[in-house]
């Protein structure tokens, strides 16, 4: 994101504001939205995304059990690759 900050700070602000909008508490609490994003990243192999979103979800109140169950859904929908991605991402967290 540092590159975007230098290249187009206005675009970066738009991205940041979009994240604030997407993850704001609403019908779904922030922790659930972060867990959804985490499993989406797991399904596409984004190790760093899974790690940072899991940490954010935990900070927002997600439990170990919620992280575990969300990852079960990712594996069911996307296959075992999401489990390998999650394993790499979460080894320093749990």
C-alpha positions in Angstrom: 0.0 0.0 0.0 3.0 2.3 0.4 3.3 2.4 -3.4 -0.3 3.5 -3.7 0.3 6.1 -1.1 3.1 7.6 -3.2 1.5 7.0 -6.5 -2.1 8.0 -5.8 -2.9 9.1 -2.2 -6.5 10.0 -3.2 -7.1 6.4 -4.5 -5.6 5.0 -1.3 -8.0 7.1 0.8 -10.9 5.7 -1.2 -9.7 2.2 -0.6 -9.3 2.9 3.2 -12.8 4.5 3.4 -14.3 1.6 1.5 -12.9 -0.8 4.1 -14.2 1.3 7.0 -17.7 1.2 5.3 -17.6 -2.5 4.6 -16.5 -3.6 8.1 -18.6 -1.2 10.1 -21.0 -2.8 12.6 -24.5 -3.2 11.1 -26.8 -6.2 10.7 -23.6 -8.2 10.9 -21.1 -7.3 13.6 -17.6 -6.3 12.5 -16.0 -9.6 13.8 -18.3 -11.6 11.5 -17.5 -9.4 8.5 -13.8 -9.8 9.2 -14.2 -13.6 9.4 -16.0 -13.6 6.0 -13.1 -11.6 4.5 -10.6 -14.0 6.2 -12.2 -17.1 4.6 -12.4 -15.3 1.2 -8.7 -14.7 1.4 -8.1 -18.3 2.5 -10.0 -19.5 -0.5 -7.7 -17.6 -2.9 -4.5 -18.5 -1.2 -3.8 -15.0 0.4 -1.7 -16.0 3.4 -1.0 -12.5 4.6 -4.6 -11.5 4.2 -5.8 -14.4 6.3 -3.3 -13.5 9.0 -4.1 -9.9 9.2 -7.9 -10.4 9.0 -7.8 -13.1 11.6 -5.9 -10.8 13.9 -8.4 -8.0 13.2 -11.3 -10.3 13.8 -9.8 -11.4 17.2 -9.3 -7.8 18.2 -12.9 -7.2 17.2 -14.0 -10.0 19.6 -13.9 -13.1 17.5 -13.2 -16.3 19.4 -10.9 -19.1 18.5 -13.9 -21.2 17.9 -15.4 -18.7 15.5 -12.2 -18.6 13.5 -12.1 -22.4 13.4 -15.8 -22.7 12.3 -15.4 -20.0 9.6 -12.4 -21.9 8.2 -14.4 -25.1 8.1 -16.9 -23.3 5.8 -14.0 -22.1 3.6 -12.7 -25.6 3.2 -16.2 -26.9 2.4 -16.8 -24.3 -0.3 -13.3 -23.8 -1.7 -11.5 -27.0 -0.9 -8.5 -28.1 1.0 -6.2 -25.4 -0.4 -8.0 -22.9 1.9 -7.0 -25.1 4.9 -3.4 -25.1 3.8 -3.4 -21.3 3.4 -5.0 -20.9 6.8 -2.5 -23.2 8.4 0.4 -21.1 7.1 -1.3 -17.8 8.1 -2.4 -18.8 11.6 0.7 -20.7 12.8 1.9 -17.6 14.6 -1.5 -16.6 16.0 -2.6 -19.9 17.6 
